[in-house]
């Protein structure tokens, strides 16, 4: 029989962390799962440290990414999606720790036929993980998520981390990761899924712990890695194009992206955003003047912020 949940773990040269990550999967209260490990062409001893686990627990399956998928996290995850046999899909990273109730509580929420995904809280840690922090209560609040929340999702007010959501497999029938992206690939994909009409729930329960270190994709982005930065600029273009095609690109969302584009001048992001818009020349000129005045507006904003701080 097919497992209920397919856990997809993409890995690349993380032999020093991956065993602990997989042990947290083995510790799950809910045990009807398969774990698909996709090696993105690593050169360390990952397969050696995995061999004892693969031999003892046949719920783990190990594959090397084939040339049918581009190198990188999105391609590896797409390969995992094509191999997945479960009704539900969840992505775990190869260096993080899952709460023992992660699968149990998400599967419980997804039993509702109207719900297509379950979002939960993800915390971060550095160094050795403290296993005594697990909260095993099943008491939590929740709220619904849908297309109406897309502005909060795109601005990260309502964060959608790749490892903090369980999805019904149907969400990926028409939606896969954009394999050319090397950063913000889940942000772009999840935007497409949610604006396609899928509805979900968010629960106020910490079910995942991300290991914080400078060698992560996010760490490299905040260190101004050009590959990660250019990927984020491309992800913004893809999101704008998708929202425009679906006719749900609000002025509020557009204003946010144009404001962000000033941080990515080297990629000509503003002009690339404007090119995607099906608006009149007059409207484009208005946005051009808005963009040109942005540096001055930001200076005034910072001055006002300092004044308000002194007053308080």
C-alpha positions in Angstrom: 0.0 0.0 0.0 1.1 3.6 -0.7 2.2 5.6 2.3 0.0 8.5 3.5 2.8 11.1 3.5 5.8 11.6 1.2 8.7 13.4 2.8 11.1 14.9 0.2 14.7 15.6 1.4 17.1 17.2 -1.1 20.7 16.9 0.0 24.1 18.2 -1.1 27.3 17.5 0.9 25.6 17.5 4.3 27.0 14.2 5.6 27.7 15.9 8.9 24.0 16.9 9.5 21.7 14.6 7.5 21.7 11.6 9.9 20.3 13.7 12.7 17.7 15.1 10.3 16.6 11.6 9.3 16.5 10.5 12.9 14.0 13.2 13.6 11.9 11.7 10.9 12.2 8.3 12.4 11.0 9.7 15.7 7.6 10.8 14.2 4.5 9.8 16.1 2.8 9.3 12.8 4.6 6.5 11.0 2.8 6.0 7.7 5.4 7.8 5.6 8.1 7.4 3.0 11.2 9.6 2.9 12.6 10.2 -0.6 16.2 11.4 -0.4 17.5 13.2 -3.5 21.3 13.6 -3.8 22.0 16.7 -5.9 25.5 15.4 -6.9 27.3 15.8 -3.7 31.0 14.7 -3.3 31.2 13.9 0.4 30.5 10.6 2.2 26.7 11.1 2.4 25.9 7.7 1.0 28.3 6.0 3.5 26.5 7.6 6.5 23.1 6.9 5.0 23.7 3.2 4.3 22.9 1.9 7.8 19.6 3.8 7.8 18.7 2.7 4.3 19.4 -1.0 5.2 17.4 -1.0 8.4 14.4 1.2 7.5 12.9 0.6 4.0 10.7 3.7 4.4 13.8 5.7 3.3 14.6 5.7 -0.4 17.8 7.2 -1.9 18.2 8.5 -5.4 20.8 10.6 -7.3 19.3 13.4 -9.3 19.1 12.5 -13.0 19.9 14.8 -15.9 16.2 15.2 -16.6 16.2 17.7 -13.8 18.4 20.8 -13.4 21.1 20.8 -10.8 19.9 22.6 -7.6 17.3 22.4 -4.9 14.3 23.0 -7.2 15.3 20.3 -9.7 15.9 17.8 -6.9 12.6 18.5 -5.3 10.8 18.2 -8.6 12.4 14.8 -9.0 11.2 13.9 -5.5 7.7 15.1 -6.4 7.6 12.8 -9.5 8.7 9.8 -7.3 6.3 10.5 -4.4 3.6 8.0 -3.8 1.8 9.6 -0.8 -1.4 11.6 -0.7 0.4 14.4 1.2 3.7 16.1 0.4 6.2 17.8 2.8 9.7 19.1 2.2 12.4 18.7 4.9 15.9 20.1 4.7 18.9 17.9 5.2 20.2 19.8 8.2 17.1 20.6 10.3 15.0 18.9 13.0 11.3 18.0 12.8 9.1 18.0 15.9 7.9 14.4 16.6 4.3 15.5 16.2 4.9 17.2 12.8 3.3 14.7 10.6 0.6 13.7 13.1 -0.9 17.1 13.5 -0.6 18.1 9.9 -2.4 14.9 8.7 -5.1 15.6 11.3 -5.7 19.1 9.8 -5.6 17.8 6.2 -8.4 15.3 6.9 -10.7 18.2 6.2 -11.6 17.9 2.4 -11.8 21.7 2.2 -8.2 22.1 3.3 -5.3 21.6 0.9 -2.3 22.6 3.0 -1.3 23.0 6.6 1.1 25.7 7.6 2.8 25.7 11.0 5.6 27.6 12.9 9.3 27.1 12.2 11.9 28.2 14.6 15.7 28.4 14.1 18.6 27.2 16.2 22.4 27.3 16.1 24.9 24.7 17.3 23.6 21.5 18.9 19.9 21.1 19.1 18.2 21.0 22.5 15.6 18.2 22.4 14.1 19.2 25.7 12.3 22.1 24.1 9.6 20.0 22.4 6.1 20.8 23.4 3.9 17.8 23.1 0.5 19.5 23.7 -2.2 19.3 21.1 -3.8 22.6 22.0 -3.3 25.4 19.5 -5.2 28.0 17.7 -5.6 28.2 13.9 -6.7 30.5 11.1 -7.6 30.0 7.4 -5.3 31.0 4.6 -6.3 31.6 1.0 -5.9 33.9 -2.0 -7.0 36.9 0.1 -3.7 36.6 2.1 -1.4 36.8 -0.9 0.0 40.3 0.0 0.9 39.2 3.5 2.5 36.1 2.1 4.5 37.9 -0.6 5.8 40.5 1.9 6.7 37.7 4.4 4.3 39.1 7.0 2.8 35.7 6.8 5.9 33.6 6.2 5.8 30.4 4.1 9.1 28.6 4.7 9.7 25.6 2.5 9.8 23.2 5.5 6.9 24.7 7.4 3.9 23.4 5.2 2.4 20.1 4.4 0.5 19.9 1.1 -2.0 17.7 -0.5 -0.4 16.2 -3.6 -3.1 17.7 -5.8 -1.4 21.1 -5.3 1.5 20.0 -7.4 -0.4 18.5 -10.4 -0.2 21.8 -12.2 2.5 23.5 -10.2 6.2 22.5 -9.8 9.4 24.3 -8.8 10.9 26.7 -11.3 14.3 24.9 -11.8 16.2 27.9 -13.0 15.8 29.6 -9.6 18.6 29.2 -7.0 16.8 31.2 -4.3 13.1 32.1 -3.4 12.0 29.1 -5.4 9.5 28.0 -2.8 8.2 31.6 -2.3 7.5 31.8 -6.1 5.9 28.3 -6.2 3.7 28.7 -3.1 2.4 32.0 -4.5 1.3 30.2 -7.6 -0.4 27.4 -5.7 -2.3 29.7 -3.3 -3.4 32.1 -6.0 -4.7 29.1 -8.0 -7.4 28.8 -5.4 -6.1 26.3 -2.9 -7.2 26.9 0.7 -5.3 26.0 3.8 -5.0 26.4 7.5 -2.2 27.8 9.7 -1.7 26.4 13.2 0.1 28.1 16.1 2.4 25.2 16.9 6.1 25.0 16.4 6.7 21.8 14.4 10.1 22.4 12.7 13.5 23.7 13.7 15.8 25.1 11.0 19.6 25.0 11.6 21.0 28.5 11.1 24.5 28.6 9.5 26.2 30.8 6.8 26.4 28.1 4.2 22.6 27.9 3.7 21.0 29.5 0.7 19.4 32.1 2.9 22.7 32.8 4.6 24.4 33.3 1.3 21.6 35.6 0.1 22.1 37.9 3.1 25.8 37.9 2.4 24.9 39.4 -1.0 25.8 36.3 -3.0 25.1 37.3 -6.7 23.6 34.0 -7.6 21.0 34.2 -4.8 20.3 37.9 -5.4 19.7 37.4 -9.2 17.5 34.5 -8.5 15.3 36.5 -6.1 15.0 39.2 -8.8 13.9 36.6 -11.3 11.5 35.1 -8.8 9.9 38.6 -8.4 9.4 38.8 -12.2 7.8 35.4 -12.3 5.4 36.3 -9.4 4.4 39.6 -11.1 3.9 37.8 -14.4 1.7 35.1 -12.8 -0.4 37.6 -10.8 -0.8 39.8 -13.9 -1.9 36.8 -16.0 -4.5 35.9 -13.3 -5.6 39.5 -13.1 -5.0 39.8 -9.4 -1.9 42.0 -9.3 -3.1 44.8 -7.0 -1.6 48.2 -6.8 -0.5 47.4 -3.2 1.5 44.4 -4.3 2.9 46.2 -7.3 3.9 49.1 -5.1 5.7 46.7 -2.8 7.7 45.1 -5.6 8.6 48.4 -7.2 9.8 49.6 -3.8 11.9 46.4 -3.4 13.4 46.8 -6.9 15.5 49.8 -5.8 17.6 47.2 -3.9 18.3 45.3 -7.2 19.3 48.0 -9.6 22.1 45.8 -11.0 19.4 43.5 -12.4 17.3 46.3 -13.9 14.4 45.0 -11.9 12.2 48.0 -12.1 12.2 48.0 -15.9 11.7 44.3 -16.0 8.6 44.6 -13.7 7.1 47.4 -15.8 7.6 45.3 -19.0 5.4 42.6 -17.5 2.5 45.0 -17.0 -0.5 45.3 -19.3 -1.1 49.0 -18.5 -1.3 52.2 -20.4 1.8 54.4 -21.1 0.4 57.0 -18.7 0.3 54.4 -15.9 3.8 53.3 -16.6 5.0 56.9 -16.4 3.3 57.3 -13.1 5.2 54.3 -11.7 8.4 55.6 -13.3 8.1 58.9 -11.3 7.2 56.9 -8.2 10.4 54.9 -8.6 12.5 58.0 -9.3 11.3 59.7 -6.1 11.8 56.6 -4.0 15.3 57.4 -2.7 14.0 60.8 -1.4 10.9 59.3 0.1 13.1 56.7 1.9 15.3 59.4 3.4 12.3 61.3 4.7 10.9 58.1 6.1 14.1 57.3 8.0 14.3 60.9 9.4 10.7 60.7 10.6 11.5 57.3 12.2 14.5 58.7 14.1 12.4 61.7 15.3 9.6 59.4 16.6 12.2 57.2 18.4 13.6 60.3 20.2 10.1 61.4 21.2 9.4 58.0 22.8 
